[in-house]
């Protein structure tokens, strides 16, 4: 298992061996931006690796092609740091940046919204 710190929201995900970051997020009930739900088409799940690059799984051909498109459009995103959450596997501790990712919070039984 690997621990992945997700910023700027400041929470951690446990990623199982062979599991993608996106799958781990869904398993944990995290709200993660996506349109294609893991098909490597929409690029909405793209993230930036801030620490732990050495623990990132290899980039496959499908992801490589999509990453070329992303880094071409988003000049401030480097090809070294950019990955797709739906393809990224992790073997050790890592810190990533993904705006819009946030854990879903269970509502309290005393929540005024329930009234």
N, C-alpha and C positions, 0 to 999 in steps of 0.2 A: 504494500500500500504506500501511497505517496500523499503528502500533504501539500496542497496548493493554496496559497494565500491570494485572495481576489481583492484587488484595490480598484477604485477608491472606496468601495463599500466596506472593506475591512472584515471579511469573513473567510473561513477556511473550508475547503472541500477535501474530502478523502477520495482519492482516485485509486481504484482497484487495478491490479496488473492487467494490462491489455484493454482497459476501459478508456474511452475518450473523456476529455474534460467536460464536454457537453452531456454525455451520458451520466457522468458523475453528478453534474449539476441537476439534471432531471431527477435522478435517483434521490438526491437530497432535498428535493422540493424547491430548488432555486429557480427564480425567474431569470431566464437568460434570453437575450434578443436572438431570434431566429425566424426565418420565414419558411425555409425548406426542411427544417427539422432533421438536420444531419445528412443531407444529400450533397453537400459541398457545392451548392449552386448559388445561394443568395448572398453570401459573404457577410451576413449580419452577425454571425457568431465570431467574427475575427477578433483577435485579442493581441496584446503586446506582451511578450515575455520580458520581465524586468530583471529577474534573478533566477538562476538555476538552469541556464541554457543547456548545460551539460546533461540534464535529466530529461530533456525533450526527446521523444521518440522520433524516428526518421520521417522525413517528408516523402510521401508517395507522389507519383506522377500527377494524379488528379489534383491534389493539394498544391503542388508546385505550379501548375498552370493557373490556378485561381489566385495564388499569392502574387504571381507576376502582374495580374490585373489590379489587385488591390494596391500594391506598392507603386504601380504606375499612376493610379488615380490619387492616392493619398501620399504625396511626396514626403510628408513628415514621418511616415511609417517606414522603418528600415526593413529590408528583406531578412536581416538577421533576427529581428525581434517579432515579426509578424507571423502568426499561425492561425489556423482555423480550429476553434474549439471542438468541432465535430470530427476532426482528424487527429488532434494532438493527444498522444498518449504520454504518460509521465512515469519516470522510474525513481524519482526522488523529489526532495523539497524544491518548490518553485514559487516565485511570486509573479503574478500576472496582473495586467491592467485590462479591465473590461467595463467600460461605462455602461450602465443600464442593467448590469447583473446584480441581483439582490435576493437575499433569502426571503421566502414568503413567511410572514409572521402569523402564527395561529391567533385567531381572535379569542379574547378572554370571554368567559361565560358572563362576565359583568360588563361587557362592552356596550356603551350606550347605543351603538348602531343596531344592536339586536332588539331594541325596544320598539 
